[in-house]
Amino acid sequence: MKVSVIANLNQSLVLFAALCLSFSSLSWTAQTDPSVLVPKTETPTIPSRQSVLTMKDIGASRPIELKGVNSNAYLSLGVRLDEVVTKAKLHLNYTLSPALLPTISHLKIYLNDEVLATLPVTKESPTGPQKLDVDLDPRFFTDYNKLHLQFIGHYTNDCEFPLHTSLWANISNMSTLEINLQSIALRNDLALLPAPFFDQRDNRLLNLPFIFATQPSLNSLRAAGGIASWFGALASYRGARFPAYLNRLPERYGVVFATNDERPEFLAKYPKVDAPTISLMQHPENPTGKLLLILGRNAADLQLAADALVLGKAVMTGTSITVKTLEYPPRRVAYDAPNWLQSGRPIPLGQLVNSPVDLQRQGQPLEPILINARLPADLFTWEVKGVPIDLKYRYMPPAEQGDANLKIEINDQFIEAIPLLSGAGTREKNRLILPLLDDGSLREQNGVVIPAFHLGSNNQLQFSFSIPSSDNGRCKSSPQGNMHAAIDPDSTLDLSHLYHYAAMPNLAFFANSGFPFTKYADLAETAIIIPDQPNTFDMEAMFALLGQMGRSTGIPALHFKLLQTKSVQDAKNLDLLVIASGANKDLLATWGKSLPALLEAGSRTFTPLGKAMDMAYEWFGLSDNKTSKSGEGTILLGSGPLAALIGFESPLSPSRSVIALTSNTPAALTSALDALNDGGKVQYIRGDLALMRGESVESFRVNNVYYIGELPWWRWIWFHLNHHPLLLTIIGVAIGLFIALLAFGALRNLASKRLSQHKK
C-alpha cells in the first residue's frame, strides 16, 4: 500500500515537473511574440490621474455674465478616448444680484442636457461672492461634453422687464472642475490613428516622445521631422512638443523609428521587416500604453513608411501594414497653404469656418461671431488703406430705431459700428437685399475696410450684433430669446490688390507663421541645419519647429532638406533654419560678420543693440537703425542660460534668409521653444534678434534690412524713394526744372512762329 502511494506520488511529481516545463516553454514563446518584449513578473497597476481645469481652460476667456430672466452659458469639455471619468466635482465661485427674488430665482447646472444641480436663491443667501462644491455624476460624461449653466432670475412676482439691470449672476472663470480619470487600454488597431498618440478631445499641449536608437542617423531624423510637422498640423492651437528618447521607453505613448540595422534595444527581438511597415504594439512596461512603429529595411524604406503615414494613403486597419508603393502629391506652389487666405482674389467668409452654422447666432444677448483668418506674412500693405469686406448680414429687426448695431473688430481692435434698422426703418435701395422668402428678418450689405495696420499673420474677425430688447411699458415688454442674426457665407474679404513684398529679417514673421520657410507649405525651399553630432535638445528643437510650421500651414512638410553642419554648402539657394545649441558654434562663428549676436558656453558676444522699432516701421524696413561699424562689439562672460533667435541674410545666397535658434547651453533651447508656443511672448519677438532668458523676451534691430518678393516697377521705385527724402526732393526739383525747360522751349517756339507770321 505504501509502495503504491509512493509510486503514485512520484508519477504526480513527474507530471507536475512536465507541466512546469510546459508552462515555462509557453512563457518563453509569449516573450518572443513581437507584441510582448519584456516578461511581466508582477501585475501592473492601471494608471490614473487627476485633472484640475479652470473654466478659463475650457473656453471662458473672461468671467461669465448671465443677465435677464433666462440666460445661458455653454462650455465644452473633452475626455480622451483612452480614459474614463471616475469622479468629478465642480468648485463654483459665483456672485448673485442682491435684488433677486428668493424661491423662484435659481442657477441650474447641466452636463450633456442632464440637470445635475440646482442652486436656489434664499433669503439667507449672502450678497457677496459665494463658493459651492457640486458633485457631477461621472456616468453622464462622454467623449465630448457640454457644461451648461442656466440662470433664472426674477425681481418681482408681477410683470417685469426681461432684461432689467437687477437680473444678473456672475460666475468666475477661475472656478475649477476637478476630474479623476482612469486610463483604459485601447485595442491595437491602426484605424484609431491619430489616437491615442494625438486625441482631438484633449485640449492640452501635445507631448509625444520620438524614440530612436542610441545614435540615430540623419535619415531617421529626417523621417521623424515629417511626422512631427503632421502632428503639429493636427494639434493646431494646442501646440506640440516631441522630446527625443535615445534607446529608452517613454512612460506611455511614443513613436519609434527603426530600421533592421538601427533600432532601440527593446526592439531587439522584434522581427526584421522586408518592406516599409507601420505597426502598433503594446507598451512593454505599461498595460495601457502603445508604441507606433515606423519601420524599414533601410533609410529609404523608413522615409517611405513615414510619408505614407502623414499622407494617409495607406488603408490604416489592423495592427500592421506594409507600404508597397506611394503616390506623392505634386510640389506645392507659393502661398497655397490650406490654413492661409489666398491673395489675389476675394475670399468668401463661408470658406473660413467649418460650417455656415458658425456664422449664425440666436438668443439674447447674441454671442459674437468669430472668424479666424491667417494671412501670408509678407503682404505689402504700405500706403494701402486696408482690406475691404463686402459684408452681407441678416438679423431680426428691433422693435424701434435705437441703439441696435453691428460692431466689427479685428484682433480686439475696434473697426466700425454699423447701425441696424428697425422694422419700419428705410435704407437706400442698393444697400438692402431682400430675401426670396420673407422670414421677418432684414438683410443688409455694407462695405467695410479693415485698416492695414491692424493686420498680422494670425487674425480674428469679430462681428457682434447688439439688438437690445425694448421696454414698451408695464407688461408689454418684448419677449426674450427670439433674436437671430447671421453673416452671409458669401460675404467676401478682398485681397486681390495686395502684393508680396517685405523687409527681412523679421522674426515676427517666423514666430507667428514660420515665414519665410512656410512660403511653400511643404517646405520645398527650406534646409534645416543641425550639428554633426546632435544631442536630444537639438532634436527636440527641430521637431518642435517643424510642428509649429505644420500648425501654421495645416499640412505636413514633405520636401525640406535636413543637413549637418559639414554639408551646409549644399544648401545654396535655400532658406536656412539653423539649430545651434553650442555644438554648431563653429558654423555661426564662420558667419560671425553677419550675426548680431553669438552665444557660446560661458560667454556671449553682440553688437550694440537697439530696441525693435514700431511695428509699421519694422514691417516695411523703414527703421533708421544701421549696422554697427565693423569690429564693434561687446563680449560678456557668464554661465547663466540664454537663448536667442537670430535672423540675417544667407551668406550662401543673396535674398535668402537664415533663422538661427541658438543658446549658450543645450538645455536653454527649451526656453526658446516655450516662448514660441506662448502667445503672450510671441508678440514681443520681432526685429533680427530676440533674446530669451527665463520669462523675459526682448527684441532688437541690429543689422540693415534686405527685401524679398516682387512689386510693379512704379511701386518699387516710389516705395524705395520714400526711404531717401533728400534724394526724392532733388529728383522732384530736377523733374520740375526739366518740365519748366520743356515748357519754356515750347513757348519760345510758339512765340517765334507768331513773330514770323506777323512779319509776313
C-alpha positions in Angstrom: 0.0 0.0 0.0 2.8 2.4 0.9 4.7 1.5 -2.3 1.6 2.2 -4.4 1.1 5.6 -2.7 4.8 6.4 -3.2 4.6 5.4 -6.9 1.5 7.5 -7.4 3.3 10.4 -5.7 6.3 10.0 -7.9 4.1 9.9 -11.0 2.4 13.1 -9.8 5.7 14.8 -9.2 6.9 13.8 -12.7 3.6 15.1 -14.2 3.9 18.4 -12.2 7.5 18.8 -13.4 6.4 18.2 -17.0 3.6 20.8 -16.6 6.1 23.3 -15.2 8.4 22.8 -18.2 5.5 23.1 -20.5 4.4 26.4 -18.9 8.0 27.6 -19.0 8.1 26.8 -22.7 4.8 28.7 -23.2 6.0 31.7 -21.3 9.2 31.9 -23.4 7.1 31.7 -26.6 4.9 34.6 -25.4 8.0 36.6 -24.7 9.3 36.2 -28.3 6.0 37.4 -29.6 6.6 40.9 -31.1 3.8 42.4 -29.1 5.3 41.3 -25.7 9.0 42.0 -25.5 9.5 42.1 -21.7 8.4 39.3 -19.3 5.8 40.5 -16.8 6.9 39.5 -13.3 4.0 41.2 -11.5 0.6 42.5 -12.1 1.0 46.2 -13.2 -1.2 48.9 -11.7 -3.6 50.7 -14.1 -2.5 54.3 -14.1 -4.9 57.1 -13.2 -4.6 60.9 -12.9 -6.4 63.9 -11.6 -7.1 66.8 -13.9 -8.0 70.3 -12.5 -9.3 72.6 -15.1 -10.4 76.2 -14.7 -13.4 77.5 -16.7 -10.9 79.6 -18.5 -9.2 76.4 -19.7 -12.4 75.2 -21.2 -13.5 78.3 -23.1 -14.5 81.1 -20.6 -11.9 83.7 -21.5 -13.5 86.2 -19.1 -15.9 85.9 -16.2 -19.3 84.6 -17.2 -22.0 87.3 -17.1 -25.6 85.9 -17.1 -28.3 88.6 -17.4 -32.0 88.7 -17.7 -34.8 86.3 -16.7 -33.3 83.4 -18.6 -29.7 83.4 -19.6 -27.4 80.6 -20.6 -23.7 79.8 -20.9 -22.1 76.8 -22.5 -18.6 75.3 -22.1 -17.1 72.4 -23.9 -15.0 69.6 -22.3 -13.5 66.6 -24.0 -12.5 63.3 -22.4 -9.7 61.3 -24.1 -10.6 58.1 -25.9 -8.3 56.1 -23.6 -9.7 57.5 -20.3 -12.9 57.3 -18.4 -14.1 59.6 -15.7 -14.4 58.0 -12.2 -15.2 61.1 -10.2 -15.9 64.8 -10.9 -16.5 67.9 -8.8 -17.3 71.5 -9.8 -15.9 74.1 -7.4 -18.0 77.1 -8.3 -17.2 80.7 -7.5 -20.2 83.0 -8.2 -21.9 86.2 -7.2 -25.7 86.8 -7.4 -27.6 90.1 -7.6 -28.9 91.1 -4.2 -32.2 92.1 -5.9 -33.2 88.5 -6.9 -36.4 87.2 -5.6 -35.9 84.1 -3.4 -37.5 80.7 -4.1 -38.1 81.4 -7.8 -34.7 82.6 -8.8 -32.0 79.9 -9.2 -29.0 78.7 -11.1 -29.1 75.3 -12.9 -26.1 73.2 -13.8 -26.4 70.7 -16.7 -24.0 68.2 -18.1 -24.9 66.9 -21.5 -28.5 68.1 -21.0 -28.9 66.3 -17.7 -29.7 68.5 -14.7 -27.1 67.7 -12.1 -27.6 70.5 -9.6 -29.9 73.5 -8.8 -28.7 76.4 -6.7 -31.7 78.2 -5.3 -31.6 81.8 -4.1 -32.8 82.0 -0.5 -33.3 84.8 2.0 -30.2 83.7 3.8 -28.0 83.8 0.6 -25.1 86.2 1.1 -24.9 89.2 -1.2 -21.1 88.9 -1.9 -19.0 86.2 -3.6 -20.0 82.6 -2.8 -18.4 79.2 -3.1 -20.1 76.0 -3.7 -18.9 72.4 -4.5 -21.1 70.4 -6.8 -20.5 66.7 -7.4 -21.0 65.7 -11.0 -22.2 62.2 -11.8 -19.4 60.5 -13.8 -21.9 58.3 -15.7 -23.0 61.3 -17.7 -19.6 62.1 -19.1 -18.9 61.1 -22.8 -16.1 61.8 -25.3 -17.5 65.4 -25.9 -19.2 67.1 -23.1 -21.3 70.2 -22.8 -21.4 72.0 -19.4 -24.4 74.2 -19.4 -25.1 77.0 -16.8 -28.6 78.4 -16.8 -29.6 81.4 -14.8 -33.3 82.0 -14.0 -33.8 85.4 -12.4 -36.8 87.4 -11.2 -37.1 90.6 -9.2 -40.9 90.8 -8.8 -43.9 88.5 -8.8 -45.7 91.0 -11.1 -44.9 91.9 -14.7 -41.2 92.5 -15.2 -38.8 93.7 -17.9 -36.9 90.6 -19.0 -33.6 92.5 -19.2 -33.9 94.6 -16.1 -30.5 95.6 -14.8 -31.1 93.9 -11.4 -31.2 90.5 -13.0 -27.7 89.2 -13.2 -25.3 86.5 -11.9 -21.5 86.5 -12.3 -19.5 83.2 -12.4 -15.8 83.5 -12.1 -13.8 81.9 -14.9 -11.4 80.7 -12.2 -14.0 78.3 -11.0 -12.5 74.8 -11.3 -13.5 71.4 -12.4 -11.7 68.6 -10.7 -11.8 65.3 -12.6 -10.4 61.9 -11.7 -9.6 59.9 -14.8 -8.8 56.2 -15.1 -6.7 55.0 -18.0 -8.0 52.2 -20.2 -6.3 50.0 -22.8 -7.3 50.5 -26.4 -7.2 47.8 -28.9 -4.2 47.6 -31.3 -5.9 49.0 -34.4 -4.4 51.5 -36.8 -7.9 52.6 -37.7 -7.8 54.6 -34.4 -5.0 56.8 -35.7 -4.0 59.5 -34.9 -5.4 58.4 -31.5 -4.2 57.7 -28.9 -0.9 59.5 -29.8 -2.9 62.6 -30.6 -6.5 62.9 -29.3 -8.5 65.8 -30.6 -10.7 65.6 -27.4 -7.6 66.6 -25.4 -7.0 70.4 -25.4 -3.6 70.2 -23.7 -0.3 70.7 -25.3 0.6 67.6 -27.3 3.7 66.0 -25.8 4.7 62.9 -27.9 8.1 61.3 -27.4 10.0 60.2 -30.5 12.2 57.1 -29.9 15.4 56.3 -31.7 18.5 54.0 -31.4 21.4 55.2 -29.3 22.9 57.1 -32.3 20.1 57.9 -34.8 21.1 58.5 -38.4 20.3 61.7 -40.3 17.8 59.7 -42.3 15.9 58.6 -39.2 15.7 62.3 -38.0 14.5 63.3 -41.5 11.7 60.8 -41.4 10.7 61.9 -37.9 10.7 65.5 -38.9 7.9 65.0 -41.5 5.8 63.2 -38.9 6.4 66.0 -36.4 5.0 68.5 -38.9 2.0 66.3 -39.4 1.3 66.0 -35.7 1.8 69.8 -35.4 -0.8 70.4 -38.0 -3.2 68.1 -36.1 -2.5 69.7 -32.7 -3.2 73.1 -34.2 -3.8 75.7 -31.4 -2.7 73.3 -28.7 0.9 73.3 -29.8 3.2 70.2 -29.9 6.5 69.1 -28.4 8.4 66.0 -29.3 11.1 65.0 -26.8 13.8 62.7 -28.2 14.3 59.4 -26.4 17.5 57.5 -27.3 17.3 53.8 -26.6 14.7 54.2 -23.8 11.0 53.8 -23.4 8.5 56.6 -22.8 6.1 56.5 -19.9 3.0 55.6 -22.1 2.9 56.6 -25.7 5.6 57.2 -28.3 6.6 56.9 -31.9 9.6 54.5 -32.7 11.8 55.0 -35.7 13.9 51.9 -36.6 15.5 50.0 -39.5 16.7 46.5 -39.5 20.2 47.6 -38.5 19.3 50.7 -36.4 16.8 50.1 -33.6 16.4 50.6 -29.9 17.4 47.6 -27.7 13.8 46.9 -26.6 13.1 46.0 -30.2 16.0 43.6 -30.4 13.6 40.6 -30.6 11.1 42.3 -32.9 11.2 40.5 -36.3 13.0 42.3 -39.1 10.9 43.7 -41.8 11.1 43.2 -45.6 9.2 46.3 -46.6 8.2 49.8 -45.3 6.0 49.0 -42.3 3.7 50.8 -39.9 2.8 48.8 -36.8 1.2 49.2 -33.4 2.5 47.3 -30.4 1.7 47.2 -26.7 4.0 49.2 -24.4 6.3 46.6 -22.8 6.0 48.1 -19.3 2.6 49.9 -19.3 -0.6 47.9 -19.9 -2.4 50.9 -21.2 0.5 52.3 -23.3 1.1 51.9 -27.0 4.0 52.4 -29.4 3.7 53.4 -33.0 6.4 51.7 -35.0 7.8 53.3 -38.2 10.0 50.5 -39.7 12.0 49.8 -42.8 14.8 47.7 -44.1 16.9 50.8 -44.7 16.6 54.6 -44.7 14.6 54.7 -48.0 12.0 52.3 -46.5 11.8 54.3 -43.3 11.1 57.6 -45.2 8.5 55.8 -47.3 6.7 54.5 -44.2 6.8 57.9 -42.5 5.4 59.6 -45.7 2.7 57.0 -46.1 1.5 57.7 -42.5 1.3 61.5 -43.0 -0.3 61.4 -46.4 -2.9 58.9 -45.2 -2.7 56.9 -48.5 -2.4 53.6 -46.7 -5.6 51.9 -45.6 -5.0 52.1 -41.9 -6.5 49.0 -40.2 -5.3 46.1 -38.2 -2.1 46.0 -36.1 0.4 46.3 -39.0 0.5 47.3 -42.7 3.3 47.4 -45.3 3.7 50.0 -48.0 4.3 48.7 -51.5 4.1 52.0 -53.4 3.2 55.5 -52.5 2.0 58.3 -54.9 3.3 61.7 -53.8 1.3 64.8 -54.4 2.9 67.5 -56.7 5.1 70.1 -55.1 3.1 73.0 -53.6 3.2 76.4 -55.2 3.9 79.5 -53.2 1.4 80.8 -50.7 -1.1 77.9 -51.1 -1.1 76.7 -47.5 -4.6 75.4 -46.7 -4.7 77.5 -43.5 -3.8 80.7 -45.3 -6.1 83.1 -47.2 -5.2 83.1 -50.8 -4.2 86.6 -52.0 -5.2 87.9 -55.5 -8.9 87.2 -55.2 -11.9 87.8 -53.0 -12.4 85.2 -50.3 -15.9 84.2 -49.2 -16.2 84.2 -45.4 -18.0 80.9 -45.6 -14.7 79.3 -46.5 -13.1 80.4 -43.3 -15.5 78.5 -40.9 -16.3 74.8 -40.6 -20.0 75.2 -41.2 -22.4 78.0 -42.2 -23.9 77.5 -38.7 -20.8 79.1 -37.3 -21.9 82.3 -38.9 -25.3 82.4 -37.1 -26.3 83.4 -33.6 -29.6 83.3 -31.6 -30.7 84.2 -28.1 -30.3 87.3 -26.0 -27.7 88.7 -25.8 -26.2 87.5 -29.1 -22.7 85.9 -28.8 -20.0 87.4 -31.1 -19.4 85.6 -34.4 -15.6 84.8 -34.6 -13.7 84.1 -37.8 -10.1 83.2 -37.9 -8.0 84.5 -40.8 -4.4 83.6 -41.4 -2.6 85.9 -43.9 0.7 85.4 -45.7 3.2 87.3 -43.6 4.8 89.3 -46.5 1.7 91.0 -47.8 2.6 94.5 -48.9 0.2 96.9 -47.2 2.3 100.1 -47.4 0.1 103.1 -48.4 -2.9 100.6 -48.7 -6.0 101.9 -46.9 -7.0 98.5 -45.9 -8.6 95.2 -46.8 -12.2 95.7 -48.0 -15.0 93.4 -46.8 -18.2 93.1 -48.9 -20.3 92.3 -45.8 -23.8 90.8 -46.1 -25.8 90.1 -42.9 -29.3 89.3 -41.7 -31.0 90.0 -38.4 -34.3 90.1 -36.7 -35.2 93.8 -36.7 -35.5 95.6 -33.4 -38.9 96.9 -32.4 -37.8 100.5 -32.9 -34.9 102.5 -34.2 -32.4 102.9 -31.4 -29.1 101.5 -30.2 -29.1 98.3 -32.3 -25.8 98.0 -34.2 -23.3 95.6 -35.6 -19.8 96.1 -34.1 -16.8 94.9 -36.2 -13.4 94.3 -34.6 -10.2 92.6 -35.6 -7.7 91.3 -33.0 -9.8 93.1 -30.3 -9.3 96.4 -32.1 -12.5 98.4 -32.9 -13.1 98.9 -36.7 -16.6 100.2 -37.2 -20.2 100.0 -35.8 -23.0 99.8 -38.3 -26.4 100.9 -37.2 -29.2 98.3 -37.6 -32.6 99.3 -38.9 -35.8 98.8 -37.2 -38.7 97.0 -38.9 -40.1 100.4 -40.0 -36.7 101.8 -41.0 -35.6 102.6 -44.5 -32.3 102.5 -46.3 -31.1 103.2 -49.8 -32.4 100.6 -52.2 -28.9 99.5 -53.3 -27.9 98.9 -49.7 -30.7 96.5 -48.9 -31.1 92.9 -50.2 -34.5 91.3 -49.5 -34.6 87.5 -49.2 -36.7 85.5 -51.6 -38.8 84.1 -48.7 -39.6 86.9 -46.2 -38.8 85.5 -42.7 -39.3 88.8 -41.0 -35.6 89.5 -40.9 -33.7 92.3 -42.6 -30.8 91.6 -45.0 -28.3 94.3 -45.5 -25.0 94.8 -47.3 -22.2 97.1 -46.3 -18.7 97.8 -47.4 -16.2 97.7 -44.6 -12.4 98.4 -44.8 -10.1 96.9 -42.3 -7.1 99.2 -41.7 -3.9 97.6 -42.9 -2.1 98.4 -39.7 -4.4 96.1 -37.7 -3.5 93.1 -39.8 -1.0 90.4 -38.9 -0.2 86.8 -39.8 -2.9 85.5 -37.4 -6.1 87.4 -37.2 -9.5 87.1 -35.7 -12.5 88.9 -37.0 -15.3 89.6 -34.5 -18.9 90.5 -35.5 -21.1 91.5 -32.6 -24.8 92.1 -33.1 -26.3 94.2 -30.4 -30.1 94.2 -30.6 -31.5 95.3 -27.2 -35.0 94.4 -26.2 -37.3 97.4 -25.8 -39.4 98.1 -22.7 -42.8 99.1 -24.1 -44.5 99.7 -20.8 -45.9 97.7 -18.0 -46.5 94.0 -19.1 -45.8 94.9 -22.7 -42.1 94.1 -22.9 -40.9 92.3 -26.0 -40.2 88.6 -25.4 -36.6 87.5 -24.7 -34.7 84.8 -26.6 -36.2 85.4 -30.1 -33.3 87.3 -31.5 -31.5 85.9 -34.6 -28.6 87.3 -36.6 -26.2 85.9 -39.2 -23.3 86.8 -41.5 -24.0 85.5 -45.1 -21.4 82.9 -46.1 -21.0 84.7 -49.5 -19.7 87.9 -47.8 -16.1 88.4 -49.1 -12.8 89.7 -47.9 -10.9 91.1 -50.9 -7.1 90.5 -51.0 -6.8 91.0 -54.8 -5.0 94.3 -54.6 -2.1 93.2 -52.3 1.4 92.1 -53.4 4.0 90.0 -51.7 7.0 92.2 -50.7 8.6 92.6 -47.3 11.7 93.7 -45.4 13.7 91.0 -43.9 14.8 89.7 -41.4 11.7 89.9 -39.4 11.5 87.4 -36.6 7.8 88.3 -36.1 7.1 86.6 -39.4 8.8 83.4 -38.2 7.3 83.4 -34.7 3.7 83.8 -35.9 3.7 81.8 -39.1 7.0 80.2 -39.8 7.7 82.5 -42.7 9.8 82.6 -44.9 10.0 78.8 -44.7 6.3 78.3 -45.0 6.0 80.3 -48.2 6.0 76.9 -49.7 3.7 74.8 -47.4 5.7 71.6 -47.9 9.0 73.5 -47.1 10.3 72.7 -50.6 12.8 75.6 -50.4 14.0 75.0 -46.8 17.1 73.4 -45.4 17.4 72.6 -41.7 20.9 72.6 -40.4 21.7 70.6 -37.3 25.1 69.8 -35.6 27.2 67.0 -36.9 26.6 65.2 -33.6 23.1 66.5 -32.5 22.0 66.0 -28.9 18.5 65.3 -27.7 17.9 69.1 -27.2 18.8 69.8 -30.8 16.5 67.0 -32.0 13.6 68.2 -29.9 14.1 71.8 -31.1 14.0 70.7 -34.7 10.8 68.6 -34.2 9.1 71.4 -32.3 9.8 74.0 -35.0 8.6 71.6 -37.7 5.5 71.0 -35.7 4.9 74.8 -35.4 5.2 75.2 -39.1 2.8 72.4 -39.7 0.4 74.2 -37.3 0.7 77.3 -39.5 0.2 75.7 -42.9 -2.1 72.8 -42.0 -0.2 70.2 -43.9 2.9 68.0 -43.3 6.3 69.1 -44.6 7.5 66.5 -47.1 10.2 68.3 -49.1 12.6 70.0 -46.7 16.3 69.1 -46.7 18.0 68.0 -43.5 21.7 68.7 -43.5 24.6 68.5 -41.0 26.8 71.4 -40.4 29.6 69.9 -42.5 27.3 69.8 -45.6 25.9 73.4 -45.3 27.3 74.3 -48.7 24.7 72.0 -50.2 22.0 74.5 -49.1 22.6 77.2 -51.7 19.5 78.9 -53.0 17.5 77.7 -50.0 16.2 79.4 -46.8 18.1 78.0 -43.8 16.8 77.1 -40.3 19.9 76.5 -38.1 19.7 74.7 -34.8 22.8 75.8 -32.8 22.9 74.7 -29.2 26.6 75.3 -28.8 27.6 72.3 -31.0 27.0 74.5 -34.1 29.1 77.4 -32.8 31.8 76.8 -35.4 29.3 77.4 -38.2 27.9 80.6 -36.5 31.4 81.8 -35.9 32.2 81.4 -39.6 29.2 83.6 -40.3 30.0 85.9 -37.4 30.2 89.0 -39.6 26.5 88.6 -40.4 25.4 87.9 -36.9 24.1 90.4 -34.4 24.9 88.0 -31.6 26.9 84.9 -30.9 26.2 82.8 -27.9 28.8 80.3 -26.6 29.3 78.4 -23.4 30.5 80.9 -20.8 30.3 84.0 -23.0 28.1 86.0 -25.3 29.2 88.4 -28.0 26.9 91.1 -29.5 27.0 94.3 -31.5 25.3 97.4 -29.9 21.6 96.7 -29.5 18.7 99.0 -30.3 15.1 98.2 -29.4 13.0 97.0 -32.3 11.1 99.8 -33.9 7.3 100.4 -34.1 5.6 97.5 -35.9 4.8 99.5 -39.1 8.5 100.6 -39.4 9.6 97.1 -38.6 7.2 95.6 -41.2 8.4 97.7 -44.1 12.1 98.2 -43.2 11.7 101.9 -42.5 13.7 101.8 -39.3 16.7 104.2 -39.1 18.8 101.6 -37.3 22.0 100.9 -39.1 24.5 98.1 -38.9 27.2 98.8 -36.4 30.7 99.5 -37.7 32.9 96.6 -38.4 34.8 95.5 -35.4 32.4 97.0 -32.9 31.2 94.5 -30.4 30.8 93.6 -26.7 31.9 90.3 -25.1 30.3 89.3 -21.7 31.3 86.3 -19.6 28.7 84.3 -17.7 27.3 80.9 -17.2 23.5 81.7 -17.0 21.2 80.2 -19.5 20.4 82.4 -22.5 18.7 81.6 -25.8 18.3 83.7 -28.9 16.5 83.8 -32.2 18.7 85.4 -34.9 17.7 86.5 -38.4 20.0 87.5 -41.2 20.6 87.3 -44.9 22.1 84.0 -46.0 25.9 84.2 -46.7 25.3 81.4 -49.3 22.7 83.1 -51.5 21.5 86.7 -51.7 17.8 87.4 -50.8 17.7 84.1 -49.0 17.1 84.1 -45.2 18.7 82.4 -42.2 16.9 81.9 -38.9 19.2 80.6 -36.2 17.9 79.2 -32.9 20.9 79.3 -30.6 21.8 79.1 -26.9 24.8 79.1 -24.7 23.8 75.7 -23.3 21.7 72.9 -24.9 19.1 73.0 -22.1 18.5 76.7 -22.7 16.8 75.8 -26.1 13.8 74.8 -24.1 13.1 78.4 -23.0 13.1 79.5 -26.7 10.6 76.7 -27.6 8.4 77.7 -24.7 8.4 81.3 -25.8 7.4 80.3 -29.4 4.5 78.4 -28.0 3.3 81.2 -25.7 1.0 83.7 -27.5 1.8 86.2 -24.8 5.5 86.1 -25.5 5.3 85.7 -29.3 4.0 89.2 -29.7 7.4 90.5 -28.4 9.5 88.6 -30.9 10.5 90.8 -33.8 13.4 92.6 -35.4 16.5 90.4 -36.2 17.4 89.4 -32.6 15.2 88.1 -29.9 16.9 87.2 -26.5 15.0 84.8 -24.2 16.1 84.4 -20.6 13.7 82.9 -18.1 10.3 84.5 -18.6 11.7 87.6 -20.4 11.7 88.1 -24.2 13.4 91.2 -25.6 13.8 92.0 -29.3 16.2 94.3 -31.2 17.0 95.6 -34.7 20.8 95.5 -35.3 21.5 94.9 -38.9 20.2 96.6 -42.1 17.3 95.0 -43.9 17.0 93.4 -47.3 13.9 92.8 -49.3 12.1 89.7 -50.7 9.2 89.5 -53.1 8.1 91.5 -56.1 6.4 94.8 -56.8 5.4 96.5 -60.0 8.3 98.7 -61.1 6.5 102.0 -60.4 5.5 101.0 -56.9 9.0 99.7 -56.2 10.6 103.0 -57.2 8.1 105.1 -55.2 8.5 102.8 -52.1 12.3 102.9 -52.1 12.5 106.6 -52.9 10.5 107.3 -49.8 13.4 106.0 -47.8 15.6 108.9 -49.1 13.6 112.1 -48.8 16.6 114.3 -49.8 17.1 112.3 -53.0 13.4 112.5 -53.6 13.5 116.2 -53.2 16.4 116.5 -55.7 14.6 114.3 -58.2 11.4 116.3 -57.8 13.3 119.6 -58.4 15.1 118.1 -61.4 11.9 116.9 -62.9 10.3 120.3 -62.2 13.2 122.1 -63.9 13.1 119.7 -66.9 9.4 120.3 -67.3 9.9 124.0 -67.0 12.7 124.0 -69.6 10.4 122.0 -72.0 7.6 124.5 -71.4 10.0 127.4 -71.9 11.3 125.9 -75.2 7.8 125.2 -76.4 6.7 128.8 -75.6 9.7 130.2 -77.4 9.0 128.2 -80.5 5.4 129.3 -80.4 6.4 133.0 -79.9 8.9 132.7 -82.8 6.2 131.3 -85.1 3.8 134.2 -84.2 6.6 136.8 -84.9 7.3 135.2 -88.2 3.7 135.2 -89.2 3.3 138.8 -88.0 6.2 139.9 -90.2 4.6 138.2 -93.2 
